[in-house]
């Protein structure tokens, strides 16, 4: 590990111009690329206060052994050069996007003499027009099968095309009218090329003119009493309309835009993009990214725009023209992207958060498109609703990715061994318990205990606690109370089963007589994880020491920086961001938080509901339950009539009037007092 001070540039040697910088390791490999409006200010921030930097930034600086930079003229050039270098060097400390699946595209090989319509995956090729991506290959084939009736472009491979020309007989599609059969000379190369161009125009959104043209030809044929030709044209129109119906209209104004949304946690993020052309969703694609650097949502959006649209930018736009460079710094090699005839950057890009350098990004995208591009965060209407839908897809994608990752046996085994090595445990923690506390300003304090065995959640072992006594004063006291209660029960159950009897005389009989309820705390964990920092960990250790338990390892996981704290240590254990062990600990902590907050909300909701009806004189628990079971909520009880309430068993007219006398004034003053219990739950 290098000392950052050993390669810090000399004072005054860094220019104050816009530019791009690279950190290199001892093997001269680029490990991080960044851009800055002011290179001196940005680079000095890395070396001024090492202790105050984020742990991931500290790891990058200690892995590096040199830094160099290149000066450019404007922020846009810095953006272009940064994207170019990220593509060229693939630095391990930069954000990395990877497809969450391999998406198929509908491709038309316009570079061939006789263009072919086919399904393609992977890197894009020169001279091929792409449409999509689609979620499934069958969706492409279904669309193509419908459109071939109107645009009979060839779909066969080069071998089949050559063989048909040699024998002078077309394939089946040529006989049924779904191929113009250029292989046997039914149409010329120019006529077939025109069909392929019209097919591409229709797929790129120019649908109206083709339907209008066919309808005009149909009316003309019907007027000339060519009814068979008119019927064929009518069927062609219906085929095009069926192809359009398969693509949902989401924006009524026929907008062309890309809609981007993210779902993220501390370690990973999922990105989804919907391609909307002529108001219809023409494709969808997703990525998953490991957060190997400390980035905000806006910075994630900026990186995403550069890496995704940079892949398909017009050749030459991804390389910058640096003005001057530090001695020894190397110029980037221009990477020529495979240019597509289709301009993939739309006029409008909808994003959840604007990137920090939104103006520079817009200018760069406009250069890629050859026209103006607007980045927008929709606030209302159809576009806001569509962005919400895309965000929901991103959340589903992230959840699916985590499920797949957690279900892999090899990955779970590696995670457990990484935790064992990092925490210096004697064995892999096959049973992990995690505790979290949830409260609202010290009220309705609850805690959760969740269990993972062999890296998988064991939900039947989950437990929840209502904090009582002095434990609710703060999180530290609550952790102490919960751990004490859990392990006190563990010792009691061990004693009840005879496991603490050194003679072992009554163990068998005790086991035979115990109930399942008595065994719910019988198994101790190998590792006890606390959601919190040093103070919470110390409270858990103190509780174990008071009970004489010294064979359970304890650690804490702090949310902000994902630091692992061990008892008595002044500094945390920092696991690599790509570590499977850290990923497992995070899943355990997040599950404990989810379970705790679910119980807290339920307890708070029950308390709010009961508090409204507690004020009714003569209304006991049984009658209160009858009212809630029949009406469903306090609001509906308040809106009922005296006769409706009095008709319930055990509740007469006098008690019904007392109920409404309490509920209706509270409902009338809801704007000033916070509303009924049901309204307050909705707000919370």
C-alpha positions as CSV (number, residue, x, y, z in Angstrom):
1,X,0.0,0.0,0.0
2,X,1.4,3.3,-1.1
3,X,1.5,6.5,1.0
4,X,-0.4,9.2,-1.0
5,X,2.1,11.8,0.1
6,X,4.8,9.9,-1.8
7,X,3.3,10.8,-5.2
8,X,1.5,14.0,-4.4
9,X,2.2,16.6,-7.1
10,X,4.5,19.5,-6.2
11,X,2.7,22.7,-5.0
12,X,1.7,24.9,-7.9
13,X,2.4,22.3,-10.6
14,X,-1.3,21.4,-11.1
15,X,-3.1,23.8,-13.4
16,X,-6.4,25.5,-12.6
17,X,-7.9,24.6,-16.0
18,X,-10.7,22.0,-16.7
19,X,-9.3,18.6,-17.4
20,X,-9.3,14.8,-16.7
21,X,-7.0,13.0,-14.3
22,X,-5.9,9.4,-13.9
23,X,-4.7,7.5,-10.8
24,X,-2.3,4.6,-11.6
25,X,-1.1,1.7,-9.5
26,X,2.4,0.4,-9.2
27,X,2.0,-1.6,-12.4
28,X,1.0,1.5,-14.3
29,X,-2.6,0.4,-14.6
30,X,-5.3,3.1,-14.5
31,X,-7.4,2.5,-11.5
32,X,-9.5,5.6,-11.4
33,X,-10.5,8.3,-13.9
34,X,-12.1,11.6,-13.0
35,X,-12.9,15.0,-14.4
36,X,-12.9,18.5,-12.9
37,X,-13.7,22.1,-13.7
38,X,-10.5,23.1,-11.8
39,X,-7.9,20.4,-11.7
40,X,-5.9,22.0,-8.9
41,X,-8.9,22.3,-6.5
42,X,-10.0,18.7,-7.2
43,X,-6.7,17.0,-6.9
44,X,-5.7,19.0,-3.8
45,X,-8.9,17.7,-2.1
46,X,-7.5,14.1,-2.3
47,X,-4.3,15.0,-0.5
48,X,-5.3,17.7,1.9
49,X,-7.0,15.6,4.6
50,X,-6.6,11.9,4.1
51,X,-8.3,11.0,7.4
52,X,-11.4,12.9,6.5
53,X,-11.9,11.1,3.1
54,X,-14.5,8.4,2.5
55,X,-13.1,4.9,3.2
56,X,-13.5,3.9,-0.5
57,X,-11.5,7.0,-1.6
58,X,-8.8,6.2,1.0
59,X,-8.6,2.7,-0.5
60,X,-8.2,4.1,-4.0
61,X,-5.4,6.5,-2.9
62,X,-3.5,3.8,-1.1
63,X,-3.8,1.5,-4.1
64,X,-2.4,4.2,-6.4
65,X,1.2,5.1,-6.9
66,X,1.0,8.0,-9.4
67,X,-1.4,10.6,-10.8
68,X,-1.4,12.4,-14.1
69,X,-3.8,14.7,-15.9
70,X,-4.7,16.2,-19.3
71,X,-5.9,19.7,-19.8
72,X,-8.9,20.4,-22.1
73,X,-10.6,23.5,-23.2
74,X,-14.2,23.2,-21.8
75,X,-16.3,21.1,-19.4
76,X,-17.8,19.3,-22.4
77,X,-14.4,18.2,-23.6
78,X,-13.6,17.0,-20.1
79,X,-16.8,15.0,-20.1
80,X,-16.0,13.4,-23.5
81,X,-12.4,12.6,-22.5
82,X,-13.5,11.1,-19.2
83,X,-16.0,8.8,-20.9
84,X,-13.4,7.8,-23.5
85,X,-10.8,6.9,-20.9
86,X,-13.4,4.9,-18.8
87,X,-14.2,2.9,-21.9
88,X,-10.5,2.4,-22.8
89,X,-9.0,1.6,-19.4
90,X,-12.0,0.1,-17.4
91,X,-10.7,1.5,-14.1
92,X,-11.7,-0.7,-11.1
93,X,-12.6,2.2,-8.8
94,X,-15.0,3.8,-11.3
95,X,-18.7,2.9,-11.4
96,X,-19.2,-0.2,-13.6
97,X,-22.4,-0.9,-15.4
98,X,-23.3,-4.4,-16.6
99,X,-26.4,-5.7,-18.3
100,X,-28.7,-7.5,-16.0
101,X,-29.4,-9.8,-19.0
102,X,-28.6,-10.2,-22.6
103,X,-31.2,-8.3,-24.6
104,X,-32.0,-9.2,-28.2
105,X,-32.4,-6.5,-30.9
106,X,-34.3,-6.5,-34.2
107,X,-31.5,-5.8,-36.7
108,X,-31.6,-5.0,-40.4
109,X,-28.3,-5.5,-42.3
110,X,-28.4,-2.4,-44.4
111,X,-24.8,-2.8,-45.4
112,X,-25.5,-5.8,-47.5
113,X,-26.6,-5.8,-51.1
114,X,-29.8,-7.6,-50.1
115,X,-30.6,-6.5,-46.5
116,X,-31.7,-9.1,-44.1
117,X,-34.0,-8.8,-41.0
118,X,-32.8,-10.9,-38.1
119,X,-32.4,-11.1,-34.3
120,X,-29.0,-10.0,-32.9
121,X,-27.4,-9.8,-29.5
122,X,-24.1,-8.4,-28.2
123,X,-21.9,-5.7,-29.7
124,X,-23.3,-3.6,-32.5
125,X,-21.9,-3.8,-36.0
126,X,-21.2,-1.2,-38.6
127,X,-23.8,-0.9,-41.4
128,X,-26.6,-2.5,-39.3
129,X,-29.7,-0.7,-38.1
130,X,-30.9,-1.8,-34.6
131,X,-34.4,-1.6,-33.1
132,X,-35.1,-2.4,-29.5
133,X,-33.9,-3.9,-27.2
134,X,-36.8,-6.3,-26.6
135,X,-37.4,-8.3,-23.5
136,X,-37.8,-11.6,-25.4
137,X,-36.7,-12.8,-28.8
138,X,-40.2,-14.2,-29.4
139,X,-41.6,-10.7,-29.3
140,X,-39.3,-9.7,-32.1
141,X,-40.2,-12.7,-34.3
142,X,-43.9,-12.1,-33.6
143,X,-43.5,-8.4,-34.8
144,X,-41.5,-9.4,-37.9
145,X,-43.9,-12.1,-38.9
146,X,-46.7,-9.5,-38.9
147,X,-44.8,-6.9,-40.8
148,X,-43.4,-9.2,-43.5
149,X,-46.8,-9.3,-45.1
150,X,-46.4,-5.6,-45.9
151,X,-42.6,-5.4,-46.1
152,X,-41.5,-8.8,-47.5
153,X,-37.8,-8.4,-46.7
154,X,-35.6,-11.5,-46.7
155,X,-35.0,-13.2,-43.3
156,X,-32.9,-16.2,-44.4
157,X,-29.2,-16.7,-43.7
158,X,-26.5,-16.2,-46.3
159,X,-26.3,-20.0,-46.9
160,X,-30.0,-20.5,-47.5
161,X,-30.1,-17.4,-49.8
162,X,-27.2,-18.7,-51.9
163,X,-28.6,-22.2,-52.2
164,X,-32.0,-20.8,-53.3
165,X,-30.3,-18.8,-56.1
166,X,-28.4,-21.9,-57.2
167,X,-31.5,-24.2,-57.6
168,X,-33.7,-21.3,-58.8
169,X,-36.5,-22.0,-56.3
170,X,-37.3,-19.7,-53.3
171,X,-38.0,-20.9,-49.8
172,X,-41.5,-21.3,-48.3
173,X,-41.7,-17.6,-47.3
174,X,-41.3,-16.7,-51.0
175,X,-44.2,-18.9,-51.9
176,X,-46.6,-17.6,-49.3
177,X,-45.8,-13.9,-50.0
178,X,-43.7,-13.1,-46.8
179,X,-40.5,-12.7,-48.8
180,X,-40.0,-10.8,-52.1
181,X,-37.6,-13.6,-53.2
182,X,-34.7,-11.5,-54.5
183,X,-32.7,-14.8,-54.5
184,X,-34.5,-15.9,-57.7
185,X,-34.8,-12.4,-59.2
186,X,-38.4,-11.6,-58.5
187,X,-37.3,-8.2,-57.4
188,X,-34.1,-6.3,-58.1
189,X,-31.5,-5.3,-55.6
190,X,-32.8,-1.7,-55.7
191,X,-36.4,-2.7,-55.2
192,X,-35.5,-4.9,-52.2
193,X,-33.4,-2.1,-50.7
194,X,-36.4,0.2,-50.9
195,X,-38.5,-2.4,-49.0
196,X,-35.8,-2.7,-46.3
197,X,-35.7,1.1,-46.0
198,X,-39.5,1.3,-45.6
199,X,-39.4,-1.5,-43.0
200,X,-36.8,0.6,-41.1
201,X,-38.9,3.8,-41.4
202,X,-41.9,2.0,-40.0
203,X,-40.0,0.5,-37.1
204,X,-38.4,4.0,-36.3
205,X,-41.9,5.5,-35.8
206,X,-43.0,6.7,-39.2
207,X,-46.1,4.6,-39.1
208,X,-48.9,7.0,-40.1
209,X,-47.8,7.6,-43.7
210,X,-47.6,3.9,-44.5
211,X,-51.1,3.2,-43.2
212,X,-52.5,6.3,-45.0
213,X,-50.8,5.2,-48.2
214,X,-52.3,1.7,-48.0
215,X,-55.7,3.0,-47.2
216,X,-55.6,5.3,-50.3
217,X,-54.5,2.4,-52.5
218,X,-57.3,0.3,-51.0
219,X,-60.0,2.9,-51.9
220,X,-58.5,3.4,-55.3
221,X,-58.6,-0.4,-56.0
222,X,-62.2,-0.6,-54.7
223,X,-63.2,2.3,-57.0
224,X,-61.7,0.5,-59.9
225,X,-63.6,-2.7,-58.8
226,X,-60.4,-4.6,-58.2
227,X,-61.9,-6.1,-55.1
228,X,-59.3,-8.9,-54.6
229,X,-56.5,-6.3,-54.5
230,X,-58.5,-4.0,-52.2
231,X,-59.0,-7.0,-49.8
232,X,-55.3,-7.7,-49.8
233,X,-54.6,-4.0,-49.0
234,X,-57.2,-4.1,-46.3
235,X,-55.5,-7.1,-44.7
236,X,-52.1,-5.3,-45.0
237,X,-53.6,-2.3,-43.1
238,X,-54.9,-4.6,-40.4
239,X,-51.5,-6.3,-40.1
240,X,-49.8,-2.9,-39.5
241,X,-52.4,-1.9,-37.0
242,X,-51.9,-5.2,-35.1
243,X,-48.2,-4.6,-35.0
244,X,-48.8,-1.1,-33.5
245,X,-51.4,-2.5,-31.0
246,X,-48.7,-4.7,-29.4
247,X,-46.8,-1.6,-28.3
248,X,-48.6,0.3,-25.6
249,X,-49.3,4.0,-26.0
250,X,-47.8,5.7,-22.9
251,X,-47.5,9.3,-24.1
252,X,-50.4,10.7,-26.1
253,X,-48.6,13.5,-27.8
254,X,-46.4,11.1,-29.8
255,X,-43.2,12.0,-27.9
256,X,-39.8,10.5,-28.6
257,X,-37.8,10.1,-25.4
258,X,-35.9,7.8,-23.2
259,X,-37.1,7.3,-19.6
260,X,-34.4,6.4,-17.0
261,X,-34.9,5.3,-13.4
262,X,-32.8,3.8,-10.6
263,X,-33.2,1.7,-7.5
264,X,-30.2,1.6,-5.2
265,X,-28.8,0.7,-1.9
266,X,-25.4,1.3,-0.3
267,X,-23.6,-1.4,-2.4
268,X,-25.5,-1.7,-5.7
269,X,-27.9,0.1,-8.0
270,X,-30.2,-1.2,-10.8
271,X,-31.0,1.1,-13.8
272,X,-33.9,0.6,-16.2
273,X,-34.5,2.5,-19.4
274,X,-37.7,2.6,-21.5
275,X,-37.3,3.6,-25.2
276,X,-40.4,5.6,-26.1
277,X,-40.9,6.4,-29.8
278,X,-44.0,8.1,-31.2
279,X,-45.5,7.8,-27.7
280,X,-45.1,4.0,-27.6
281,X,-42.7,1.9,-25.6
282,X,-40.5,0.4,-28.3
283,X,-37.9,-1.3,-26.0
284,X,-36.6,-1.8,-22.5
285,X,-33.2,-2.5,-21.1
286,X,-31.6,-2.9,-17.6
287,X,-28.2,-2.7,-15.9
288,X,-26.9,-3.5,-12.5
289,X,-23.9,-1.5,-11.1
290,X,-21.5,-2.1,-8.2
291,X,-20.9,1.1,-6.3
292,X,-17.1,0.8,-6.1
293,X,-16.8,4.6,-5.6
294,X,-18.8,6.9,-3.4
295,X,-21.4,8.5,-5.7
296,X,-24.7,10.3,-5.4
297,X,-27.8,9.5,-7.4
298,X,-27.1,12.5,-9.7
299,X,-23.5,11.2,-10.3
300,X,-24.9,7.8,-11.1
301,X,-27.2,9.3,-13.7
302,X,-24.2,11.2,-15.2
303,X,-22.1,8.1,-15.4
304,X,-25.0,6.1,-16.9
305,X,-25.7,8.7,-19.7
306,X,-22.1,8.8,-20.7
307,X,-21.4,5.0,-20.7
308,X,-24.7,4.1,-22.4
309,X,-25.0,6.8,-25.0
310,X,-21.2,6.9,-25.5
311,X,-21.4,3.3,-26.8
312,X,-23.6,4.4,-29.7
313,X,-22.3,8.0,-30.3
314,X,-21.3,9.1,-33.8
315,X,-17.7,8.0,-34.6
316,X,-15.1,10.5,-33.3
317,X,-17.3,12.3,-30.8
318,X,-16.1,10.2,-27.9
319,X,-12.5,11.4,-28.2
320,X,-11.4,14.9,-27.0
321,X,-8.6,17.1,-28.3
322,X,-6.5,17.9,-25.2
323,X,-4.7,21.2,-25.3
324,X,-1.6,20.5,-23.2
325,X,-0.6,17.6,-20.9
326,X,1.6,17.0,-18.0
327,X,5.0,15.6,-19.1
328,X,4.8,11.9,-19.2
329,X,1.0,11.8,-19.5
330,X,-0.2,9.7,-22.4
331,X,-2.8,10.8,-24.9
332,X,-5.9,8.6,-25.2
333,X,-6.3,6.5,-28.3
334,X,-9.5,7.5,-30.1
335,X,-12.0,4.6,-29.8
336,X,-14.2,4.5,-32.9
337,X,-17.7,3.3,-31.9
338,X,-19.5,1.3,-34.4
339,X,-21.7,3.9,-36.0
340,X,-25.3,3.0,-36.5
341,X,-27.6,4.6,-39.1
342,X,-30.1,5.1,-36.3
343,X,-29.4,8.0,-33.9
344,X,-30.1,6.5,-30.5
345,X,-30.1,9.7,-28.5
346,X,-33.6,11.2,-28.5
347,X,-34.6,14.8,-28.2
348,X,-35.7,14.4,-24.6
349,X,-34.3,12.2,-21.8
350,X,-36.3,11.9,-18.6
351,X,-34.3,11.2,-15.4
352,X,-35.1,10.9,-11.7
353,X,-32.4,13.5,-10.7
354,X,-30.4,15.9,-12.9
355,X,-26.6,15.2,-13.0
356,X,-24.3,17.7,-11.3
357,X,-23.0,19.0,-14.7
358,X,-26.4,18.9,-16.5
359,X,-25.6,21.7,-19.0
360,X,-22.3,20.0,-20.1
361,X,-24.1,16.6,-20.4
362,X,-26.8,18.2,-22.5
363,X,-24.3,19.8,-24.8
364,X,-22.4,16.5,-25.2
365,X,-25.6,14.6,-25.9
366,X,-26.6,17.2,-28.4
367,X,-23.3,16.7,-30.2
368,X,-23.9,13.0,-30.3
369,X,-27.4,13.4,-31.7
370,X,-26.7,16.3,-34.1
371,X,-29.5,18.3,-32.5
372,X,-30.8,19.7,-29.2
373,X,-31.3,17.3,-26.3
374,X,-33.1,18.2,-23.1
375,X,-32.6,16.5,-19.7
376,X,-35.8,16.7,-17.6
377,X,-37.1,15.5,-14.2
378,X,-40.9,15.2,-14.8
379,X,-43.0,16.6,-11.9
380,X,-46.6,15.6,-12.9
381,X,-48.7,14.1,-15.7
382,X,-48.1,11.1,-17.9
383,X,-44.4,11.4,-18.0
384,X,-44.2,11.4,-14.2
385,X,-46.4,8.3,-14.1
386,X,-44.2,6.6,-16.7
387,X,-41.1,7.4,-14.7
388,X,-42.7,5.8,-11.7
389,X,-43.4,2.7,-13.7
390,X,-39.8,2.5,-14.8
391,X,-38.6,3.0,-11.2
392,X,-40.8,0.1,-10.2
393,X,-39.2,-2.1,-12.8
394,X,-35.8,-1.0,-11.6
395,X,-36.7,-2.0,-8.0
396,X,-37.9,-5.4,-9.2
397,X,-34.7,-5.8,-11.2
398,X,-32.6,-5.1,-8.1
399,X,-34.6,-7.4,-5.9
400,X,-34.3,-10.2,-8.6
401,X,-30.6,-9.6,-8.8
402,X,-30.2,-9.9,-5.1
403,X,-32.3,-13.1,-5.0
404,X,-30.2,-14.8,-7.7
405,X,-27.0,-13.7,-5.9
406,X,-28.1,-15.0,-2.5
407,X,-29.3,-18.3,-3.9
408,X,-25.9,-19.3,-5.3
409,X,-24.3,-21.9,-3.0
410,X,-20.7,-21.0,-4.0
411,X,-21.3,-17.3,-3.4
412,X,-22.8,-17.9,0.0
413,X,-19.9,-20.1,1.0
414,X,-17.4,-17.5,-0.1
415,X,-19.3,-14.8,1.8
416,X,-19.2,-16.8,5.1
417,X,-15.5,-17.5,4.7
418,X,-14.8,-13.8,4.0
419,X,-16.6,-12.8,7.1
420,X,-14.7,-15.5,9.1
421,X,-11.4,-14.1,7.8
422,X,-12.2,-10.4,8.2
423,X,-13.5,-10.9,11.8
424,X,-10.8,-13.5,12.7
425,X,-13.4,-16.1,13.8
426,X,-12.5,-19.7,14.5
427,X,-15.1,-21.0,12.1
428,X,-17.5,-19.8,9.4
429,X,-20.6,-18.2,11.0
430,X,-23.2,-20.7,9.9
431,X,-25.9,-19.1,12.1
432,X,-26.0,-15.3,12.2
433,X,-28.5,-13.3,14.3
434,X,-29.0,-9.6,13.8
435,X,-30.7,-7.0,16.0
436,X,-32.3,-3.7,15.2
437,X,-34.3,-1.1,17.2
438,X,-37.1,1.0,15.8
439,X,-39.0,3.9,17.5
440,X,-40.5,7.3,16.8
441,X,-39.1,9.9,19.2
442,X,-38.8,7.4,22.0
443,X,-42.4,6.0,21.7
444,X,-43.5,2.5,20.8
445,X,-40.0,1.2,21.0
446,X,-39.6,-2.2,19.5
447,X,-36.7,-4.4,18.4
448,X,-36.2,-7.3,15.9
449,X,-34.1,-10.5,15.9
450,X,-33.7,-12.1,12.5
451,X,-31.7,-15.3,11.7
452,X,-29.7,-16.4,8.7
453,X,-28.5,-20.0,8.6
454,X,-25.9,-21.0,5.9
455,X,-26.4,-17.6,4.3
456,X,-30.2,-17.9,3.9
457,X,-33.0,-16.3,5.9
458,X,-34.6,-18.6,8.4
459,X,-37.9,-16.7,8.9
460,X,-39.4,-19.3,11.3
461,X,-36.7,-18.2,13.8
462,X,-37.4,-14.5,13.6
463,X,-38.5,-12.8,16.9
464,X,-39.7,-9.4,17.8
465,X,-39.5,-7.5,21.1
466,X,-41.4,-4.7,22.8
467,X,-39.0,-2.7,24.8
468,X,-40.0,-2.1,28.4
469,X,-38.6,-0.5,31.5
470,X,-35.6,1.9,31.0
471,X,-34.6,0.1,27.7
472,X,-36.6,2.6,25.6
473,X,-34.6,5.6,26.6
474,X,-32.1,5.2,23.7
475,X,-30.9,2.6,21.2
476,X,-27.9,1.6,23.4
477,X,-30.1,0.7,26.3
478,X,-32.6,-1.0,24.0
479,X,-29.9,-3.2,22.5
480,X,-28.7,-4.1,26.0
481,X,-32.2,-5.1,27.1
482,X,-33.0,-7.1,24.0
483,X,-29.7,-9.1,24.0
484,X,-30.1,-9.7,27.7
485,X,-33.7,-11.0,27.3
486,X,-32.8,-13.2,24.3
487,X,-29.8,-14.9,25.9
488,X,-31.4,-15.2,29.4
489,X,-34.1,-17.2,27.7
490,X,-31.4,-19.3,26.0
491,X,-29.8,-20.1,29.3
492,X,-33.2,-20.9,30.9
493,X,-34.0,-23.3,28.0
494,X,-30.6,-25.0,28.2
495,X,-31.1,-25.5,31.9
496,X,-34.7,-26.8,31.4
497,X,-33.4,-29.4,28.9
498,X,-30.6,-30.5,31.2
499,X,-27.8,-29.3,29.0
500,X,-26.3,-27.5,31.9
501,X,-26.5,-30.5,34.2
502,X,-22.9,-31.8,34.3
503,X,-24.1,-35.2,35.5
504,X,-26.6,-35.4,32.6
505,X,-29.0,-37.4,34.7
506,X,-32.3,-35.7,33.7
507,X,-31.5,-34.4,30.2
508,X,-33.4,-37.1,28.4
509,X,-36.6,-36.7,30.4
510,X,-36.5,-32.9,30.1
511,X,-36.2,-33.1,26.3
512,X,-39.2,-35.5,26.1
513,X,-41.4,-33.2,28.2
514,X,-40.6,-29.8,26.6
515,X,-43.0,-28.0,24.3
516,X,-42.0,-26.4,21.0
517,X,-42.6,-22.9,22.5
518,X,-39.9,-23.6,25.1
519,X,-37.3,-24.3,22.4
520,X,-37.7,-21.0,20.4
521,X,-34.5,-19.5,21.9
522,X,-32.6,-22.7,22.3
523,X,-29.9,-22.2,19.6
524,X,-27.1,-19.7,20.0
525,X,-25.6,-17.9,17.0
526,X,-22.1,-18.1,15.8
527,X,-22.1,-14.4,15.1
528,X,-24.3,-11.7,16.6
529,X,-24.7,-8.6,14.3
530,X,-25.9,-5.3,15.7
531,X,-27.3,-2.5,13.5
532,X,-25.1,0.3,14.8
533,X,-21.6,1.4,15.8
534,X,-19.2,1.0,18.7
535,X,-21.7,2.1,21.4
536,X,-24.4,-0.5,20.4
537,X,-21.7,-3.2,20.1
538,X,-20.4,-2.4,23.6
539,X,-24.0,-2.7,25.0
540,X,-24.4,-6.1,23.4
541,X,-21.1,-7.3,24.8
542,X,-21.9,-6.0,28.2
543,X,-25.2,-7.9,28.2
544,X,-23.4,-11.2,27.2
545,X,-20.7,-10.6,29.9
546,X,-23.4,-10.1,32.6
547,X,-24.9,-13.5,31.7
548,X,-21.5,-15.2,31.5
549,X,-21.6,-16.0,27.8
550,X,-18.2,-15.8,26.1
551,X,-18.5,-18.0,23.0
552,X,-20.6,-15.8,20.8
553,X,-18.8,-13.4,18.4
554,X,-20.2,-9.8,18.2
555,X,-19.9,-7.1,15.5
556,X,-21.8,-4.0,14.4
557,X,-22.5,-2.7,11.0
558,X,-22.9,1.1,10.7
559,X,-25.2,2.2,7.9
560,X,-23.5,5.4,6.7
561,X,-20.2,3.9,5.6
562,X,-20.9,0.2,5.9
563,X,-18.2,-0.1,8.5
564,X,-17.8,-3.3,10.6
565,X,-17.1,-2.6,14.2
566,X,-15.6,-5.2,16.6
567,X,-15.8,-4.9,20.4
568,X,-13.0,-2.7,21.9
569,X,-11.5,-1.6,18.6
570,X,-10.9,2.0,17.9
571,X,-11.1,1.7,14.1
572,X,-13.5,-0.3,12.0
573,X,-12.9,-3.2,9.7
574,X,-13.4,-2.1,6.1
575,X,-14.5,-4.9,3.8
576,X,-14.0,-4.3,0.0
577,X,-17.1,-2.9,-1.7
578,X,-17.2,-6.0,-4.0
579,X,-16.9,-8.4,-1.1
580,X,-19.6,-11.1,-0.8
581,X,-19.1,-11.0,2.9
582,X,-20.1,-7.4,3.1
583,X,-23.0,-8.0,0.8
584,X,-24.3,-10.8,3.2
585,X,-23.9,-8.6,6.3
586,X,-25.8,-5.8,4.5
587,X,-28.6,-8.2,3.6
588,X,-28.8,-9.4,7.2
589,X,-28.8,-5.8,8.5
590,X,-31.5,-4.6,6.0
591,X,-33.7,-7.6,6.8
592,X,-33.5,-6.8,10.6
593,X,-34.4,-3.2,9.8
594,X,-37.4,-4.2,7.7
595,X,-38.7,-6.6,10.3
596,X,-38.3,-4.0,13.1
597,X,-39.9,-1.2,11.3
598,X,-42.9,-3.4,10.2
599,X,-43.6,-4.3,13.8
600,X,-43.2,-0.7,14.9
601,X,-45.7,0.6,12.3
602,X,-48.2,-2.1,13.3
603,X,-47.8,-1.3,17.0
604,X,-48.1,2.4,16.4
605,X,-51.2,2.0,14.2
606,X,-52.9,-0.2,16.8
607,X,-52.2,2.4,19.5
608,X,-53.6,5.2,17.4
609,X,-56.8,3.3,16.6
610,X,-57.4,2.2,20.1
611,X,-56.8,5.7,21.5
612,X,-59.7,7.2,19.5
613,X,-62.2,4.6,20.9
614,X,-60.7,4.5,24.4
615,X,-62.4,7.9,25.0
616,X,-65.9,6.4,24.6
617,X,-67.4,5.7,28.1
618,X,-68.8,2.2,28.4
619,X,-67.0,0.8,25.3
620,X,-64.9,-2.2,26.3
621,X,-62.4,-4.2,24.3
622,X,-65.0,-6.7,23.0
623,X,-67.4,-4.1,21.8
624,X,-64.5,-2.1,20.3
625,X,-63.3,-5.1,18.4
626,X,-66.9,-5.7,17.1
627,X,-67.0,-2.1,15.8
628,X,-63.6,-2.3,14.1
629,X,-64.4,-5.7,12.6
630,X,-67.7,-4.6,11.1
631,X,-66.7,-1.1,9.8
632,X,-63.0,-1.6,9.2
633,X,-61.7,1.7,10.4
634,X,-62.4,4.6,12.9
635,X,-63.3,6.9,10.0
636,X,-66.1,4.6,8.8
637,X,-67.4,4.3,12.3
638,X,-67.6,8.1,12.5
639,X,-69.4,8.3,9.2
640,X,-72.1,5.7,10.2
641,X,-75.5,6.6,11.6
642,X,-76.7,5.8,15.1
643,X,-79.0,3.1,13.8
644,X,-76.2,1.4,11.9
645,X,-74.0,1.3,15.0
646,X,-76.8,0.3,17.3
647,X,-77.7,-2.7,15.1
648,X,-74.5,-4.5,16.1
649,X,-74.7,-7.1,18.9
650,X,-74.0,-5.7,22.3
651,X,-74.3,-2.0,21.2
652,X,-77.5,-0.2,21.9
653,X,-78.7,3.3,20.8
654,X,-77.3,5.0,23.9
655,X,-73.8,3.6,23.4
656,X,-74.0,4.4,19.6
657,X,-74.7,8.0,20.4
658,X,-71.7,8.1,22.8
659,X,-69.4,6.7,20.1
660,X,-70.5,9.4,17.6
661,X,-70.3,12.1,20.2
662,X,-66.6,11.3,20.6
663,X,-65.7,10.6,17.0
664,X,-67.5,13.3,15.1
665,X,-66.1,16.4,16.9
666,X,-62.6,15.0,16.4
667,X,-63.4,14.5,12.7
668,X,-64.7,18.0,12.3
669,X,-61.6,19.5,13.9
670,X,-59.2,17.2,12.0
671,X,-57.5,20.1,10.1
672,X,-56.4,21.6,13.3
673,X,-55.7,18.6,15.5
674,X,-54.1,16.2,13.1
675,X,-57.3,14.3,12.1
676,X,-58.5,10.9,13.2
677,X,-56.2,8.0,13.9
678,X,-56.9,6.6,10.5
679,X,-55.9,10.0,8.8
680,X,-52.7,10.2,10.9
681,X,-51.7,6.7,9.8
682,X,-52.2,7.7,6.2
683,X,-50.0,10.7,6.6
684,X,-47.3,8.7,8.3
